Amino acid sequence: MPAYLLDTDILTLYQHKHPKVLTSIASHRHDSIHLSTVTIEEQLSGWSGTARSAKDHSQQEVASRLLGSMVRSWCQFSIVLSSVPAMLRFDQLVKAKLNVGRFDFRIASIALELGAAVVTRNRRDFGRIPGLVLEDWSV
């Protein structure tokens, strides 16, 4: 059974109810779609900035609602942890100097260890990584 690892951009589109992403996710077996802890870390980082910049109670409430919404969406998928083999593969990718960001390398290394396709709109960066299978469910 094929496995899919959602990149942060696709997860964000899912959270914003992008019609094509919702349809694509619904058309795949639920147990074949995964999130990495890296994607969750990226979203938490963005949320943290929003929460820290809240100037009043109303903005704090918005940040709180956003966090609750994100956590609920994460629970819709199985969460894949970074393993030692994935971290070693990450080290190899960094040494290859492929001009790809560290978060993308981390996601790619997990996907390669799982034998999963990365579901992303970012073909430019992820496409530089040898052997990585990509799909874009937003089109």
C-alpha positions as CSV (number, residue, x, y, z in Angstrom):
1,M,0.0,0.0,0.0
2,P,1.5,3.4,-0.9
3,A,2.2,5.8,1.9
4,Y,2.1,9.6,1.8
5,L,3.7,12.2,4.0
6,L,2.0,15.6,4.0
7,D,4.3,18.6,3.7
8,T,3.4,21.7,5.7
9,D,2.0,23.6,2.7
10,I,-0.5,20.8,1.9
11,L,-1.4,20.4,5.6
12,T,-2.1,24.1,5.8
13,L,-4.3,23.9,2.7
14,Y,-6.2,21.0,4.3
15,Q,-6.7,23.1,7.4
16,H,-8.1,25.9,5.3
17,K,-10.4,23.4,3.5
18,H,-8.9,23.7,0.1
19,P,-11.3,21.7,-2.1
20,K,-8.8,19.8,-4.2
21,V,-6.7,18.8,-1.1
22,L,-9.9,17.7,0.8
23,T,-10.9,15.6,-2.2
24,S,-7.5,14.1,-2.6
25,I,-7.2,13.2,1.0
26,A,-10.7,11.7,1.0
27,S,-9.8,9.5,-2.0
28,H,-6.8,7.8,-0.3
29,R,-6.9,5.3,2.5
30,H,-6.8,7.1,5.8
31,D,-4.1,4.9,7.2
32,S,-1.8,5.7,4.3
33,I,-1.5,9.4,5.0
34,H,0.9,10.6,7.6
35,L,2.4,13.8,9.2
36,S,5.9,14.1,10.4
37,T,6.8,15.7,13.7
38,V,8.8,18.1,11.5
39,T,5.6,19.4,9.9
40,I,4.0,19.8,13.4
41,E,7.2,21.7,14.5
42,E,6.9,24.1,11.6
43,Q,3.3,24.8,12.3
44,L,4.0,25.3,16.0
45,S,6.7,27.7,15.2
46,G,4.3,29.8,13.1
47,W,1.6,29.7,15.7
48,S,4.1,30.7,18.4
49,G,4.9,33.9,16.5
50,T,1.2,34.6,16.3
51,A,0.6,34.0,20.0
52,R,3.6,36.1,21.0
53,S,2.6,39.0,18.9
54,A,-1.0,39.1,20.3
55,K,-1.6,42.5,21.7
56,D,-4.9,42.1,23.5
57,H,-7.3,39.4,24.8
58,S,-9.1,39.2,21.5
59,Q,-5.9,38.4,19.6
60,Q,-4.9,35.9,22.3
61,E,-8.3,34.2,21.9
62,V,-7.7,34.0,18.1
63,A,-4.3,32.4,18.7
64,S,-5.8,30.0,21.2
65,R,-8.5,29.0,18.7
66,L,-5.8,28.6,16.0
67,L,-3.8,26.2,18.2
68,G,-6.9,24.2,19.0
69,S,-7.8,23.9,15.3
70,M,-4.3,22.8,14.4
71,V,-4.2,20.1,17.1
72,R,-7.5,18.7,15.9
73,S,-6.3,18.5,12.3
74,W,-3.1,16.8,13.3
75,C,-5.1,14.1,15.1
76,Q,-6.7,13.2,11.7
77,F,-3.5,11.5,10.6
78,S,-0.9,9.2,12.0
79,I,2.2,11.1,13.2
80,V,5.6,9.8,12.1
81,L,8.6,10.4,14.4
82,S,12.1,11.1,13.3
83,S,14.1,7.9,13.6
84,V,17.9,7.4,13.9
85,P,18.0,6.0,10.3
86,A,16.1,9.1,9.0
87,M,18.5,11.4,10.9
88,L,21.5,9.6,9.4
89,R,19.9,10.0,5.9
90,F,19.3,13.7,6.7
91,D,23.1,14.0,7.4
92,Q,23.8,12.5,4.0
93,L,21.4,14.9,2.3
94,V,23.0,17.9,4.0
95,K,26.5,16.7,2.9
96,A,25.2,16.5,-0.7
97,K,24.7,20.3,-0.8
98,L,21.5,20.2,-2.8
99,N,20.5,23.7,-1.9
100,V,17.4,22.6,0.0
101,G,16.2,23.9,3.4
102,R,16.8,21.9,6.6
103,F,13.1,21.3,7.3
104,D,12.6,20.0,3.8
105,F,15.6,17.7,4.2
106,R,14.2,16.4,7.4
107,I,10.8,15.7,5.9
108,A,12.4,14.1,2.9
109,S,14.6,11.9,5.0
110,I,11.6,10.6,6.9
111,A,9.7,10.0,3.7
112,L,12.7,8.1,2.1
113,E,13.0,5.9,5.2
114,L,9.2,5.2,5.1
115,G,9.2,4.6,1.4
116,A,6.5,7.4,1.2
117,A,5.7,10.0,-1.3
118,V,5.9,13.6,-0.1
119,V,2.7,15.5,-0.9
120,T,3.7,19.1,-1.5
121,R,3.4,22.0,-3.9
122,N,7.2,22.6,-3.4
123,R,8.5,20.6,-6.3
124,R,11.4,23.1,-6.8
125,D,13.2,22.2,-3.6
126,F,12.0,18.6,-2.9
127,G,12.6,17.8,-6.6
128,R,16.4,18.2,-6.0
129,I,16.4,15.2,-3.7
130,P,17.3,12.0,-5.5
131,G,14.9,9.1,-5.2
132,L,12.2,11.2,-3.5
133,V,8.7,10.6,-4.9
134,L,6.5,13.7,-5.0
135,E,2.8,14.3,-5.5
136,D,0.8,17.6,-5.5
137,W,-2.8,17.2,-4.3
138,S,-3.6,20.9,-4.7
139,V,-4.0,20.8,-8.5
